[in-house]
Amino acid sequence: MTDDDGVYRRDVLKASGAAAALGLGGGEFFQTLVESGDGTGPSNRDSGIESYVGQNEVIQTVCSPNCRGKCPIDVHVRDGQVKKVEPHPPEDEQYKRACVLGLSHTQRVYDPTRLKYPMKRTDWSPDEPNPDGRGPDAEFERVSWDEALDLVADKMQSLKAAHGAESVLFHAGSGNYGQSSTAFNRLASLFGSTQSAWGIDANVGRGFNRVTGTGFFLPPTNEAEDWENANTIIVWGSDLFASQFQMDASKVLDAVESGAKLVVVDPVYTTTASKADLWLPVKPGKDVHLALAMMHTVFEDETYDEDFLRKRTTAPALIRTDTGELLKASDVFEDGGENQVVAVEQGSTTPVELEPETGGPYALFGEYTVDGIECETALTRLRDHVADYAPSKVAAKTGVDAENIRTAVRWLATRGPGGIAPSYAIGRYKHGHIFGQTYAMLMALTGDYGRHGNIHAHHSGGATLSTGGWSAPEDADPGPSLFFPEYPDAILDGDPHKVRAVYSIESNMMGNQFPDRQRFREAIRSLEMYVVADMHHTDTVQHADIILPVPHWFEQEDITSSWGSHPHISYRHKVQEPLWEARDDYYAIRGLAERLGFGDRFPETKREMLRELAGRDDDIDFDTLFEQGTQKKESVPIVKYTDAFPTETGRIKMYDDDAPSEEGVTFDVPRPLEDRTADDYEKADEYPLMFMQKHSRFRIHSQYEMLNWVREVNPEPQLDIHPTDAKARGIEDGEYVRVHNDRGEMIVKAKYNEAFQPGLVNTDQGWWSRDYVAGHHNDLTHNEVSEVGQTMAFYDVRVEVEPAPDDVDTDKYEADNPRGAGADAPRAGGD
């Protein structure tokens, strides 16, 4: 089963005849796979027989992309080949899960886009970076691992000496959920380099955090096993029945079967919307208006939860009408606290301090004079604010029928515990953080915190390995951090400081996934060194100076957190040894650490590091985790928000007297603010169509783009467009079109799709450059972010569409020759 040190080992693939069994091509492809200089070659045996005779060895491991699954799986291996993947029940078997992409690793592990050897761009050297050589025409030459790491370490040292350690940026994406990024951040902290601060999908969480004191991406929510206790579920901006890749969707269906009402708020008639009791087809960017109309209905119907508001929120807190500040205990009592707010008891003007988690006969509404200071309650201020958002007034603006708005929130307010499950999509508008603030307060009105059946996000919280600050040692001197949207200015203009080199792991972001792609490519071209470690030859890899080949997940052991998924930590056992000269990220990180003088700060082997990290988590026993494959974290609460909130008052803020502002708007209460979705946007006539890039069931971001099985059913990018919009532009179904705005263009095939409302078009995200006839979807997007959210606004985009020029060459698709796993292996593969 294992070798002496316990590592799960398998021979590299030997039999060329397995190509047919795996659907991957013929013998020439498999000659490429074994071309590692070890003297092996395609076997002359009849592998077509041997591949299906004999007994499988089954190795438990875990799928590790940035999705909501983190699925424990069993990998069947026969004759040195991965033959089948299937779900493995974790310690708590109700979280057994898997998706079709996870089952397709039988193809991905042997795909020709796999990187084989360390490579160097032929016209790059540390002293002569030749930045114009980066990009589609770049050529690479094979180097040894020692040579590659020597080049990287020497350049890092020279940049640190000349410009400071912060001139080197350590960029980590999310393509591999393991502990490599923990080691990566440790090295960055010790070296003093600039580190990544996230800038994608944080808008909703940041807005929610301003109200509750918790949340960054999406906020914590009850674990999925509790969702069946919900009586009303409002899924907001999520097609979780199609693109979640998890069993949590089944928990929603369990609730529906038990009588729960399912409401879907989405501008698209999604798979999830088709299963709903009520679909609210909100117009793009109008979500805050809709949520405020729901608040209006709660106040109008008087269905707010008075006990909850008195005990766990600042609804009774008094606001000074002269300054707009909350009345503090220190303003009223000699020994009153600076952060403690004040209320009055119902029927009197007697001031009382609002302690956390303390109920009482506090007045929720009204105007009062306390010690000569005129005040009103926070709930009064909020009620008066939302008075202007009656459903009848916002129906036309939001595109949602007024009575349906009332019905949805009445279900939430009157049918017992329930919740709102937003996705990241609402945060992909420039000012999406306002929605996070708004729905957090709406759920406070209905009392939907801390109860069984409450839902606050479209995926559960899951479990994260607690590593006790190992990534940032106390004696280190970490450098500054940059949000993703700040990268181009730092690299090109030195704002806020000059970045001259980037070391990137687990990421196809800078070359493919980030918005305003051409701006990021311009930034890459100005670097003195760009190092990319990856499993596949992505668009980002093609722009690198040094390429470090990383193994498939099945070829590297690790401990995987299940953040956003299920409450287990999982052990990723090796299924086979790394093919070719691929090496775990930890190999490169430790190798660089030795060259930079930090070798003694890193355990000698990855296994030792994993044991050390697991030892820092009180819930995890390394040996148990290793043997079982999964271990449930018992400290993960099923029901969230049962304790005092981590705000200054210990309560949910129903009014924020220290709120941020932007563009002349202050968010003391939720105030709608729109960018390109605004009705009066200055370029709305020139670019009348809103453009979004939905998540696809066929990819995890840009992963799995290459798989033949997937490409058979999803062969090329397309533009979803309502027939009304298409016909008005003389566009036929299936015709190639040019999608453009003032930043760029792409040419794709039009697809009539009545699920998308008129005025809205879509191309699913995750496609690579090679998939397009011309251009790219992220040539259309921009990198403008709000001051508060600092989050990339992928959906806040306008375009126009027209028939493609007659001279555009579409032969690669019209000749039935899809790119993808069937494409030639890239030059950087080392063949």
QUIGIMO-V409244 format. One record per pair of residues at least 24 apart in sequence whose ideal C-beta (glycine too) atoms are under 6 Angstrom apart, sorted by the first residue. I is the first residue (numbers start at 1). J is the second residue. D is the distance in whole Angstrom. If there is no record, write none. Layout:
I_J_D / I_J_D
//
This chain:
7_574_6 / 8_59_5 / 8_573_5 / 8_574_4 / 9_577_5 / 10_77_6 / 10_80_6 / 10_576_3 / 11_80_4 / 12_579_5 / 13_80_6 / 13_81_5 / 14_43_5 / 14_80_6 / 15_43_5 / 15_47_3 / 16_42_4 / 17_47_3 / 17_48_5 / 18_47_6 / 18_51_5 / 18_81_5 / 21_51_5 / 22_106_6 / 23_708_6 / 24_110_6 / 32_831_6 / 36_580_5 / 50_79_6 / 54_78_6 / 59_573_6 / 59_575_5 / 60_88_5 / 60_629_4 / 61_572_5 / 61_573_5 / 61_575_6 / 62_560_5 / 62_570_4 / 62_572_5 / 63_102_4 / 64_176_6 / 64_177_4 / 64_553_5 / 64_560_5 / 65_700_4 / 65_703_5 / 66_174_4 / 67_245_5 / 67_700_5 / 68_244_5 / 68_246_4 / 68_459_4 / 68_564_5 / 68_565_5 / 69_97_6 / 69_245_5 / 69_246_5 / 70_560_6 / 70_562_4 / 70_565_4 / 71_97_5 / 71_98_5 / 71_102_5 / 72_570_5 / 72_629_6 / 72_630_5 / 75_575_5 / 82_106_5 / 82_109_5 / 90_568_5 / 90_630_4 / 91_630_5 / 91_631_6 / 91_632_5 / 92_632_5 / 94_225_6 / 95_566_4 / 97_246_6 / 97_247_4 / 99_245_4 / 101_704_5 / 104_707_5 / 104_709_5 / 107_707_5 / 109_552_5 / 109_554_6 / 111_706_5 / 111_821_5 / 112_825_4 / 113_536_4 / 113_537_5 / 113_706_5 / 115_537_6 / 115_549_4 / 116_549_6 / 116_580_4 / 116_829_5 / 116_830_4 / 117_142_5 / 117_581_5 / 117_830_4 / 118_143_5 / 118_145_5 / 118_148_4 / 118_548_6 / 119_547_4 / 119_828_5 / 120_546_6 / 121_545_5 / 124_545_4 / 126_155_5 / 129_528_5 / 131_525_5 / 134_525_6 / 134_543_5 / 135_543_6 / 140_828_5 / 142_830_5 / 148_546_6 / 149_591_5 / 149_592_6 / 152_531_5 / 152_546_6 / 153_592_5 / 153_595_4 / 153_596_6 / 155_529_5 / 159_500_6 / 159_501_6 / 165_191_5 / 165_192_3 / 165_193_5 / 165_479_6 / 166_194_5 / 166_479_4 / 166_480_6 / 166_497_6 / 167_498_6 / 167_500_4 / 168_193_4 / 168_501_5 / 169_194_5 / 169_499_5 / 169_502_5 / 170_195_5 / 170_503_5 / 171_196_5 / 171_502_6 / 171_504_4 / 172_196_6 / 172_505_6 / 172_506_6 / 173_506_5 / 173_507_3 / 173_509_5 / 175_506_4 / 176_506_4 / 177_560_5 / 178_558_3 / 178_560_6 / 179_558_6 / 179_559_6 / 179_613_6 / 180_585_4 / 180_586_6 / 182_467_6 / 182_471_5 / 183_586_5 / 183_589_5 / 184_505_6 / 184_589_6 / 185_471_4 / 186_471_5 / 187_589_5 / 187_593_5 / 189_472_5 / 189_476_4 / 189_478_4 / 190_476_5 / 190_598_5 / 192_477_5 / 192_479_5 / 193_479_5 / 194_479_5 / 194_480_5 / 194_482_6 / 195_481_5 / 197_481_4 / 197_483_5 / 199_483_4 / 199_484_3 / 199_485_5 / 199_790_6 / 199_792_6 / 200_792_5 / 201_424_4 / 201_427_6 / 202_791_5 / 203_427_3 / 203_432_4 / 203_433_4 / 203_789_4 / 203_791_4 / 204_422_6 / 204_426_6 / 204_427_4 / 204_436_4 / 206_433_5 / 206_789_6 / 207_433_4 / 207_434_6 / 207_436_2 / 207_437_4 / 208_436_4 / 208_440_5 / 210_437_6 / 211_437_6 / 211_440_4 / 211_441_6 / 211_652_6 / 211_653_5 / 212_440_6 / 212_645_5 / 212_652_6 / 213_645_5 / 213_646_4 / 213_647_4 / 218_457_4 / 219_456_5 / 219_457_6 / 220_461_5 / 220_640_5 / 221_455_5 / 221_456_4 / 221_457_4 / 221_460_6 / 222_454_6 / 222_639_5 / 222_640_6 / 223_460_5 / 223_567_6 / 223_638_5 / 224_248_4 / 224_251_5 / 224_460_4 / 226_452_6 / 226_638_5 / 227_251_4 / 227_255_6 / 228_254_4 / 228_255_5 / 228_258_6 / 229_452_4 / 229_453_4 / 230_255_5 / 230_260_5 / 230_418_5 / 230_419_6 / 230_453_4 / 230_455_6 / 231_260_5 / 231_415_4 / 231_416_4 / 231_418_5 / 232_261_5 / 232_411_4 / 232_412_5 / 232_415_5 / 232_418_3 / 233_260_6 / 233_262_5 / 234_263_4 / 234_420_5 / 235_264_5 / 235_272_6 / 235_421_5 / 236_265_4 / 236_420_6 / 236_422_4 / 237_266_6 / 237_422_6 / 237_423_5 / 237_425_4 / 237_426_5 / 238_423_3 / 238_458_4 / 239_270_4 / 239_271_6 / 239_272_5 / 240_272_6 / 240_458_5 / 241_271_5 / 241_272_4 / 242_271_4 / 242_697_5 / 243_695_5 / 243_697_5 / 248_459_6 / 261_411_5 / 263_408_5 / 267_757_6 / 267_760_6 / 268_755_5 / 268_756_6 / 269_755_4 / 278_408_6 / 280_400_5 / 280_404_6 / 281_399_6 / 282_398_5 / 282_400_6 / 283_398_6 / 283_399_4 / 284_677_5 / 284_690_5 / 284_760_6 / 285_429_5 / 285_674_5 / 285_677_3 / 286_398_4 / 287_426_5 / 287_435_5 / 288_434_5 / 288_435_5 / 288_438_5 / 288_672_4 / 289_394_5 / 289_397_6 / 289_398_5 / 289_672_5 / 290_398_5 / 291_438_4 / 291_439_5 / 291_442_6 / 292_386_5 / 292_389_4 / 293_389_5 / 293_391_5 / 293_394_5 / 293_405_5 / 294_409_4 / 294_442_6 / 295_386_5 / 295_442_5 / 296_386_5 / 296_389_5 / 296_390_5 / 297_406_5 / 297_409_5 / 298_413_6 / 298_445_5 / 299_383_5 / 303_413_4 / 303_414_6 / 304_445_5 / 305_446_6 / 305_447_3 / 308_447_3 / 310_359_5 / 310_362_5 / 311_359_4 / 312_651_6 / 313_444_5 / 313_651_5 / 313_652_4 / 313_654_5 / 314_341_6 / 314_378_5 / 314_649_6 / 314_651_5 / 314_653_6 / 314_654_5 / 315_364_6 / 315_378_6 / 315_379_4 / 315_654_5 / 316_343_4 / 316_362_4 / 316_364_6 / 316_377_6 / 317_341_4 / 317_343_6 / 317_354_6 / 317_378_5 / 318_342_5 / 318_375_4 / 319_375_6 / 319_376_6 / 319_378_6 / 319_381_6 / 320_373_6 / 320_375_6 / 321_374_5 / 325_657_5 / 326_657_5 / 327_375_6 / 329_353_5 / 332_371_6 / 339_648_4 / 341_649_6 / 344_368_5 / 356_644_4 / 356_650_3 / 357_644_5 / 378_654_5 / 378_655_4 / 381_655_6 / 382_654_6 / 382_669_6 / 385_669_5 / 412_446_6 / 413_446_5 / 417_451_5 / 417_453_3 / 417_454_6 / 419_448_5 / 419_454_5 / 419_455_3 / 419_456_6 / 421_455_5 / 421_458_4 / 423_458_5 / 427_791_6 / 428_793_6 / 428_794_5 / 428_795_4 / 429_793_6 / 429_795_6 / 429_796_5 / 430_675_4 / 430_786_5 / 430_793_4 / 430_796_5 / 431_673_5 / 431_786_5 / 433_788_5 / 433_789_4 / 434_670_6 / 437_670_5 / 438_670_4 / 444_652_5 / 449_641_4 / 450_641_4 / 450_642_5 / 452_639_6 / 459_564_5 / 462_562_4 / 462_563_5 / 462_564_5 / 462_565_4 / 462_566_6 / 463_562_5 / 463_567_5 / 463_568_6 / 463_569_6 / 463_633_4 / 463_636_5 / 464_561_4 / 464_563_5 / 465_559_6 / 465_561_5 / 465_569_5 / 465_617_6 / 466_617_4 / 467_613_5 / 467_616_5 / 468_616_4 / 483_790_5 / 485_783_5 / 485_785_5 / 485_792_6 / 488_519_5 / 488_523_4 / 491_523_4 / 491_526_6 / 492_523_5 / 492_526_6 / 500_528_5 / 501_527_6 / 501_528_6 / 501_529_4 / 502_530_5 / 503_531_4 / 504_532_5 / 505_533_5 / 505_585_5 / 508_538_4 / 508_540_5 / 508_702_5 / 510_540_6 / 511_539_4 / 511_540_3 / 511_543_5 / 512_539_4 / 512_540_6 / 512_702_6 / 512_768_6 / 513_702_6 / 515_778_6 / 515_781_3 / 515_782_6 / 515_783_5 / 515_792_5 / 515_794_6 / 516_781_6 / 516_782_5 / 516_783_4 / 517_776_6 / 517_778_4 / 517_779_5 / 518_779_6 / 533_585_6 / 537_826_4 / 537_828_5 / 539_768_5 / 539_769_5 / 547_828_6 / 548_588_5 / 549_582_4 / 550_585_6 / 551_578_4 / 551_582_4 / 556_584_4 / 559_610_5 / 567_632_6 / 567_633_5 / 567_636_4 / 568_630_4 / 568_632_5 / 569_620_6 / 569_631_5 / 570_630_5 / 571_625_5 / 571_626_5 / 571_629_5 / 660_788_5 / 662_786_6 / 662_787_4 / 662_788_6 / 675_796_5 / 676_796_5 / 676_798_5 / 687_741_5 / 687_798_4 / 687_799_5 / 687_800_5 / 689_761_5 / 689_799_5 / 690_760_5 / 691_761_5 / 691_797_4 / 691_799_4 / 692_762_5 / 692_795_5 / 693_763_6 / 693_765_4 / 693_777_6 / 693_794_6 / 694_762_5 / 694_764_5 / 696_764_4 / 699_766_4 / 701_766_5 / 702_766_5 / 705_768_5 / 706_820_5 / 706_821_5 / 707_821_6 / 708_821_4 / 708_822_6 / 711_818_5 / 711_820_4 / 715_818_4 / 716_813_5 / 717_748_5 / 717_763_5 / 717_767_5 / 717_771_6 / 718_748_6 / 718_749_5 / 718_751_4 / 719_748_5 / 719_750_5 / 719_761_6 / 719_763_5 / 720_751_6 / 720_753_4 / 720_756_5 / 720_762_4 / 721_750_6 / 721_761_5 / 722_756_5 / 722_758_5 / 723_752_5 / 724_758_5 / 725_758_6 / 726_750_6 / 729_801_6 / 731_803_6 / 736_804_4 / 736_810_5 / 737_801_5 / 737_803_6 / 737_804_6 / 738_802_5 / 738_804_5 / 739_799_5 / 739_801_5 / 741_780_6 / 741_799_5 / 744_779_3 / 744_780_5 / 745_775_5 / 746_772_6 / 746_775_3 / 746_776_6 / 746_777_6 / 747_773_4 / 747_774_4 / 747_804_5 / 747_808_6 / 770_819_5 / 771_819_6 / 773_810_5
//
